[in-house]
Structures are given as C-alpha cells and as structure tokens.
Amino acid sequence: MIRVLVTGAGGQVGTELARALQGRAEAVCLDRSALDLADPAAIAARVREVRPRVILNAAAYTAVDRAEAERDLALAINGVAPGVLAEEARRAGALLVHFSTDYVFDGTKEGPYVEGDPTAPVNAYGATKLAGEHAIAAAGGEHLVLRTSWVYGPHGRNFLLTMLKLAETRPELRVVDDQRGAPTSSRQIARGVVSLLGGGERPLDEAGIAQAAAASGLYHFTAAGETTWHGFAQAIFEVRSARSGGTLAAPRVIAIPTRDFPTPARRPANSLLSNARLEAAFGMRLGSWREGLDEALSAVQG
C-alpha cells in the first residue's frame, strides 16, 4: 500500500484524514506529541524515518486571536514548518498536501476570491499561513496547497461544537452576521483529499498520486454555497432540532455586527473562495455546506 504521513493527526482535519485513509493507504499518523512542528530538525528526521509517498500536513497553529500575541510560535508552525516539509518531500520524491486558509485575504472583495487575487492578511494567523504557502512554493517540489474556510467537524475545537455547548446553558446567543463564508466540514475535506489522490473507494495507487502531482499548485477547497456566522448558527440548531424530532429546543440566535463582538484579531468580512480552478483541474467539488453540516451533526448526535 502507498505510505502516507499525516501530521496533526489529533486535530479535527487530521482525525478525519486518518479515518478516510483506513483500508486505502498505509497511514502513519502523528499528533502533536509525536511530532512538534515548531522543531525543524524533528520534522526532517521524522520524514526521513517514515519515507512516505504522500505527506498530508493537517497540523497548524489555529488559535486566531492568540496568534496576535504568539506570532513567533504561529510562524514557526504555520510558516516555517510547511517549508521544511516541502523541502523534505522534494528530497524524498513525495507529494505534499498542505492546508491553508481564506484568511490570507483581507475580505474587501465583493465576490468570491480566486487563487490569483492579491493577498493581504488582516491578522497574524493569516500572515503566518501565507508565509507557509510561500515557503512551499519556494521549495520547488510537487505540492497541493488547499485553501479552505470556516473549518468545523465532530472533533476538536470549532464553531459547531461551541454552539452546541453554549446551547446547553444559554437560551439566547449573539452571533456575528456581517461576515460571509462557506463552512467546510473536516469530513468533506478528508473525503475530498482522498478523491484528489485518486482513492475514491479504492486504495491509493501510484497512478492517482502521479496525476495529482502533475496538477501541482494552489487551489481553493471549500464547500459550496455561502452563509454568515449567524446563518450557520441558525442552521445548526434547525438541523439539530429536525434530527431530534423537535425534542431539542433551539436557543434564540440574535444577529449582531462585528463591531459588537470585538476580538484581538480582525476577521475578513468576505471569506468566500471560488472553487472553479479545483473543478477544472480535478473534476470535483466538495458538496454544499448544508450537506456537510448534516453529516457532521449526525456524527455528533449518533
């Protein structure tokens, strides 16, 4: 079987990648305790030890607000480490798949962003993720950099699980309604990555990986459709209520502007990404954000 190294295997995307690869690859899954991405020497040693054909870098510093005060650590993990992985992937003849973010843009564009639009991060997190993109490109190896957005899922720390937790004790929730994006579930992402590598329902093979490597580059990789954080929260409770047969009451979700919910890090008002390049190159799409939400809630509620 094709050997795949998954970094950040304890996170929300890494967990789902490990799950999606079962029976399709020889997956070597490393969480933060097994591989510290702030340590370049450790990264190089691990890649050389594992000798993977594919590296899926699902590890990242994702604490957007804390990154404003911990920029050096965020840069080490989001900016420097991807470059080390890319260098080691090139050395080993491996394909690197790396996840980036909508936060590389400033959010002032009216419509969805395309890959060639000018980048202008408005926070430290976005700046460090953009540094990672540049480091991977500079390494010159085969890679797929996938920009996604508003990632959530049944595992980890994310908006979906936060809303469900808050709903246990609060009859009313105030949620921002002037930021637009496409909530993208970790399961949609993992399934999409396996498809990109030619897996589908079959084990990964050299032909599929070679085809993916031939399309090396930067792609947007989000669910279809759009909403706001307020719309996303409303949908969460609507779907949860429907799945429970109406037995789970929904809190009242009040729409507020961003200015009424100040945070250390600024967020872009428009996080929409066009997936047209992905579809043209690979003939695939991730499905709608509502489909992803239904699947994620099914996994949470059982």
Order of alpha helices (4+ residues) and beta strands (2+ residues): beta-alpha-beta-alpha-beta-alpha-alpha-beta-alpha-beta-beta-alpha-beta-beta-beta-alpha-alpha-beta-beta-alpha-beta-alpha-alpha
